[in-house]
Amino acid sequence: MYKTGKYILHKEHMNMRIKPNSSSGILCVIPMGTVIDVLETWDNWGKIKFNNFCGWCCISECFAKPVCLCQNEACCYYEKYVLLEEKYKNLLKKIENK
């Protein structure tokens, strides 16, 4: 279902688990906006390394999107994400200053 490679967690945080199932113990929580490198896949689970932990994450549950490595700004998911985040932060600043 999913491929190995880089993904960005664009809607919510993600639990990293010991095994690829939702009842397995949680090793750590990965914050929204983090780019993860999926080393191996099993169904909709991805094996990743994060902060000295190695475990499994349910890629579909965190709404991860693939990160384009083409280095072309017109089609790169990560570049678009960074630009949208910057616009969002600027909008929040304007609202707070009113």
N, C-alpha and C positions, 0 to 999 in steps of 0.2 A: 504494500500500500504506500509506504513512504520510502524515500531514498536516503542514502547517507549524504552528508554534506552539512553546510551551515544553515541554520534556521534562526529567525528572530521571534521572540515571544512578544507578540504585539497586542495582546488583549488582557492577559492576566499572568500572575506568577505561576510557577510550576513546582510540584513536589518531585524530588528525585528519590526513587525507591530502590530498595535492595534487589528486587526481582521485577520482571515485567508483568506485574498485576496490581490492581488497586488495593488489595488487602495486605500487600507487602509493607514492611517497615519503611519509614521515611528517613532518608539520610540527611537531606537539607532542602531548603526552599530556594528556588532560583527566581530572582526578581523579574518583573515585566520589563521588557526592553533589552534584555540580555541576548546576545548572539551566542548560540550554542553550536557545537560541532558534533553531529550525530555520527558515531563511529560504526554502528551496526544497527540493524532494524529487525524487529520481530512484530508482525502485524502492524498495529498503530503505535508501537512502542519504539523508542530510540535509546540506545546505550550511549551515554555521554560522560565526559569528565568535566567537573566544575569544582573549584576551590579545594583541590586535593581529594575530592570524592569521585568515585566512579560508580555509576548506577544507571537506572532506567527511568525514563520519563514518557508519559503518555502524550505524544505529540499532538494528537487531535484535541485533547482536553484543554491545552493551553493556547489553542488557535495559532500554533507556530506557522510561520510562512517561510518558504525557502529564501535564502539570501543569494542574490545573483552575484556571481563573481566575474562578470564580463568587463567590469571597470568602465562601463558606458553609463553616464549619468541618466541618460534617457530611459534606461530600462532597469536600473539597479534598485531592488527592493530596499536595501539598507539605506542608500542615499535618500530615497523618497521618505523613508521612515524618519531619518534625522531631520529633514526639512520640515516635515509635518510636526514633529515634536517641538522644534524651534518656534514655529508659528503658534502652536498651542501655548507654550510658555510665555511668549510675548503677549498673547491675548489675555492670559491670566494676570500679567503685570498691569495691563491697561485697566482691567476691571478692578483690581485691588487699589489702584491709584485714584479711582473716582470717588 
